[in-house]
């Protein structure tokens, strides 16, 4: 429990003792339920009270051991943190002859785990990568998410839907086909719906860039969409765009997406640690570069908004791009230990 908020620990201990020592009280149960639902930290803190009971199976089958004996047995475990002060004393003073205590604790544990699972499902699982880090994550349904550097993805699965929120950066999705559970990726106001396909989503300065490797996806730009709603997006001719294998679309504000042919290998070259630019704005180049390097490339000069870059660079060799920028006669590059700033000459 190291690092946990002390007040939450105290409250969890109070509830644990309440249900270990007192008669069942429905009002208390309702208050406890409300306390659990306030925060996943409450659930975690309460679960951490249960090491006191984890060795109950070692007690005689008749469950006639006293509370003191149970506590001594629990304290012998290497992973038990003793509760100091009056709350721990109160647990030690549990009356003898209450064999139902272990059963009640076990039943309560089932309820708490259920609440914990419910809260985790609501929040989803978040996966993120650091500077220069890439990772692949296998999802519960067999789908795979390849996550680019400096990116963050949240996954929320339910019985009738599969939602993935691209909070930051870029990811490639290999979707396991399941027509009864639509797979929807959210990137800001953009939704990308697929059934069984492969596609790349890049949340960048120029908008949400969707590149399809296999199959077809529906891309819908809808600023009114709430990711927490239960319905899955339905595509109509007026609401969005179909993007097929070998095509890409860029979703920008106030612009309806258009599917255009694209070199898929170049668009997903990041998987091979390559950065491929073809008439790419310098600001976007800097954004891509900064996913792989602690020393950030900064473009604050607004005169460079239309400066375009073409070329292939290694994401593991940042000096190659810096050398390229130094060689451009209309650019001035100033380097320091913390950043690389680009100005117009």
N, C-alpha and C positions, 0 to 999 in steps of 0.2 A: 504494500500500500504506500510505498515511498513516493512522495511527490503529490499524493492525492490531497485535495483540499481538506483541512483538518475538521472543519464544520461538517462536511459531508460524511466523513468517517464517523464522527460522533453521532450524527443522525442515524447512520446505518446501524451502528452498535445499539442505539436505543431501540430501533425497530426489531433487531434480532432478539434482544432480551425480552421485548414486549411479547413476541410470539413464542418465545421459549418458556416463559415463566408465568404468564397470565392466562386466564380463561379467555376463550374466543370471544371477541367483541366485534360485531359487524361494523360499527362506526369506525373502530380502529382500522379494520380491514379496508374500508373505503378511503380513509385518510392515507393509509400506506400505499394504496393503488395510485392515488393522486401524486404522492411524493415520488414514486417510481417513475411515473410518466413525465415528470418535469425535466429529466435529463438522463441520458445514457450513463453519465458519471454516477448517478444515484444507483442505477442497476449494478454497475461494476463494483461499487463500494459495498453494496449489500451482499453480492456473490462472494466477496472476499472474506465475509464473516464465516462462510461455511467450512473452511478447513477444520474448525472445531469438531465437525461431525463426519469428516471424510473417512475416518477409520472405524465407523460404527459397526461395520461388518465383522470386525474382529471381536466384538463383544459376544457373550454367550447367547445362544439361540432364543432363550426365554426373555432376553432384554431386561434382566433384573438388576443390571449394574446401576450403581448410583451415579448421579450427575458428577460428583467429584471424581469417580473413577473414569468416566467418559472424558472429562476435561484433562485429566492426567494423561490419558491415552492420546488425546489430540495434541497435547503440548509436546509429546515425545517425537512428533513428526518434525522433519527438518524445515518444512515450509510454512509453519504456523507462526503468526505474529501475535504475541499475547496482547490482550486489551488491558491497558493500565487503568487504575482508579476504580471508582465505585461501580462502573458498569461491569467490569470483569469480576469484582467481588460478588455482584448480584447474581451472575451466572453460576458462581461456585456455590451459592446458597440455595440452589434449586432443591426442592424437597425430594427425599428418596421415595421410591415406589411409584414413579410416573413413567412406566415403560412406553406409553404412547408418545413420549416426547420425540424419540427418534423418528417415528412414523410421521408425526406432524411436521418435523423439520424437513424430511424427505419430500413430503407433499408440497410444502411451501417452496422448496427448491425448484420443483417442476414448474410451479406457477411463475417464479421469478425468471427462470430460464425462458419460459414462453414470452414474458414481457420483454426480456432482453432481445430475443430473436425478432419480435415485432418491431422494436425500436430500430434494430439494425436494418431490417427490411425497408423501413420507412426512409432511413437516411441513405442506405445503399453503401457499397464499398467503393472507396476512392483509391486510385492508383496514380502515382506520380513519378516523374523522373527528374534528375538533377541535370546540371550542366554537362553536356556531352554523353549523357547516359541514355541508353535505349533498352527497352524490355518488351517481352511478349507475355501476355496474360491469357490463360485459358479460362473461359467463362463457364458457368455451371451447365449450359446447354450444349457445350462443345464448340461454340464460336471462339475465335481468337482475336485479340486486340494487340497489334504491334504499336507501341507508344514511342514517339520520337522524343528527342532531348527536350528538357524544360517544358514538359507537358503534364497535364492533369486530367484524369478521366474518372467520372463517377458512374457506377453501374447500379441500376435498380431493376431487379427482376420480380415479376409477379406471375400469378397463375395464367393471366390472359395477355400479358405484354412483356416486352423486353426493352427497357429504356436505358440509353447510355448518354451521359451529358459530357461533352467535351468542354471542360471549363477553361482550358488554356492549351495552346500548342497544336500538335498534329498527331493523328493516329490513323492506322490502316486497319480496317475491319474485314475479317473473314467470317461471314455469317453462316451459321448452321441453319439449314432450311427447316422452318416450322410455320406453316401457313396459319395455324391457329393462334400464334403468338407473334405479332408483328415486331420487327426489330427496328427501333427508331433512335437515331442519333440526333441530339440537340446541340446546336452551336449558336449561342445567343438566340436571335429570333428565327434561326433557320432550323428546319427539321428535315432529316433525310431518312426515308423509309425504305427498308429492304426486306426480302424474304430469304433468299439464298444467293449470296453474291459476295464480291470483294470490292471495296471502295476505300478511298483515302479522303480524309477530311482535315483541312488545314485552316485553323482559326487565326487569321493574320490581319495586318494593318489594312490590306486591300479588301477585306471581307472574308466570308467563308468560302474556301475553294474546295470543290467536290470533284474528285477524279475517280472514274469507274474502271476497274480492271476486268471484272467479269459480271455478267448479268445486267440488271438494270435497277435503278433506284428512282424514287420520287423525291424531288427537292421542293420544299414549300417554304416560302418566306412569309412568316406571320408574326408580327410584333405583339399580337394579342394573346399568343399561345402561352399557357401556363404549364410548365413541365410537370407540375404536381397533379394535373387533371387525370382522370381515369380513362378518358377516351383516347384512342390512337388516331393520328391524322389520316384523313381520307382525301385523296387527290382528285380534284376536278379539273377540267381543262382551263378554268379561269383562275385556279388557285396556285398552280405550281408547274413544274417542268419535269419530264422524264429524261434521265441521263443514262445512256447505254454504254456498254464496254467500249473503250477507246475514246470516250468523250469527257469533257470537263466543263464545269460551270462555276462562275464566281458570283456569289450573292452579295450585293451591295445595297445600301439604303436607297429606297425609292427607285430601284431598278429591278425589273423582272428578270429572273435568271434565264440565260440562253445556253443550250448545250452546243459545244463546239468541239471539233476533233482536236486531239492532243497527243503528244508523244508520252505514253503512259510510263515508259521506262525512265524518262527524264523527270517526270513529276514525282516518281517514287524512288528516285536515286538516293534519297536520304537513308534508305534501308541498307545501302552499300557504302555508307559514309561518304557520299559524293553530293556536292551542291551544284546543280545544273541551272544556269540562268540563261534566258533567251529574251532580250529586251525587257529585263526586269528592273523596275524602279530601284534606285540605290537604297531608299528607305526600307524596302522589302528585303533587299540583299542584307542589309545590316541586321534586320530582325532575324533572318535565318542564321547568319554568322553568330549572333549572340546566344543561340541555343547551345553552341558547342564550345564557347570560350568565356572564361572568367573576365578577361579584359575586353570590355564591351566596345563595339563600334558605334559611334555617335554621329548622327547627321542632323544638326540643328539649323544649318543654313537652308532657308526656304528656297533659295535659288537652285538648289539641287533636287527639288521635288520631281523634276522631269528628266533627271540624269538616268540613263538606262545602262544596264550592264549585261553583257553576254559572255558566257564562258563556263568552264567546268573546273571546280576546285574541290580539294579534299577537305572534309570537315575535321579531319584529325591533323591537318597542317594549316593552321590559320595564317601562317606567314605567307602562304602562296597568294591568298586574296589581298593581303596588305601590300605585298610587292606589286601586284597588279594595279592597285589604287595609286601607289606612289608613281607608277609609270604614266599615269594619265596627266597630260599637260594642263588640262583645265581643272584639276583638283589639287588641293593642298592638304597634306596629311600631317597631323601633329600627334605624336605618340607620347604617352606617359605610362607609369607603372600600372595605372588603374584603367585607362581607356585609350581609345584611338579616335580622334575627332577629325572629321572630313569637312573641308571648306571649299568654296568655289574660288578659283583664281581670278 
